[in-house]
């Protein structure tokens, strides 16, 4: 019989610790999935009450959302195409959130990024510069414009203590106003009297579709970028410094971390993602810059990022879900005689319920492990 007084081996203790740590991660991961799903269910119930008050059928509405977003091969491709800007604008919220900032300026960065890409394309197209070179310059200019715009909000937060949520929102409306000024004035294409816009870049300079689909390459770019940012923020020294700064800026300063540079850099990364979304909206969808760039993708991206808990990998499926909701708006409007903005009511309810559900974290014993009362 083994001697029970014999001390446990280090290998046994290490294995037990690994199993305990894995259990903690599984339960916390389950909490981060269960509570957002619960928020979706509650918001769906509240929205159903709203529809009933209008004399409409909630069952019919959700059937149409499924059919218009995921029911056919065409609707699925339409959903995926609308998911591309949502992934990129959600990343524009998720990256600053890792360092403790709530940035909601993705819409402005998208609009300015698309506008900058369209403007730089005008002399290149007129000069018959090869399309690959033109598209690279357009993407670089759109990315730079978005990075500069959101980076400005980050700089104001660090250097002057300006609330980043307010400044990024105000910069969004300033950015849209700048685009409208030039599109309706000095850079307006006079050959298109119906809708103010810049000169079209032409079919030869448009971004193509992914092989075998009607979805442009913005979707693949967004997915790859989400994976890269997940690795950068979770598996690198830079990501560790960002998380330390986001958890306790004073402790980060005490450890000698360049807090100001990290804040500005994270904001510029965020703006670059949104600016890239603007480039794809011009080079793959619109073919020019006009008021259609301000389609609300930046604001929907806020909801996507919060529902995904600012996890770049989780943003991908959540963006596809909301891409389907957005894609089904036209079908709902035609079949149920409801405004196209009805889906915005559903998004708004979801966001409010999601914010309220933040108070539920750490309150359910099923998600807690004995001896781990604290949450990180």
Secondary structure, 3 states (H helix, E strand, C coil): CCCCCCCCCHHHHHHHHHHHHHHHHHHHHHHHHHHHHHHHHHHHHHHHHHHHHCCCCHHHHHHHHHHHHHCCHHHHHHHHHHHHHHHHHHHHHHHHHCCCCCCCCHHHHHHHHHHHHHHHHHHHHHCCCCHHHHHHHHHHHHHHHHHHHHHHHHHHHHHHCCCHHHHHHHHHHHHHHHHHHHHHCCCCCCCCCCCCECCCCCHHHCCCECCCCCCECHHHHHHHHHHHHHHHHHCCHHHHHHHHHHHCHHHHHHCCCCHHHHHHHHHHHHHHHHHHHHHHHHHHHHCCCEHHHCCCHHHHHHHHHHHCCCCHHHHHHHHHHHHHHHHCHHHHHHHHCCCCCHHHHHHHHHHHHHHHHHHHCCCCHHHCCCCCCCCC
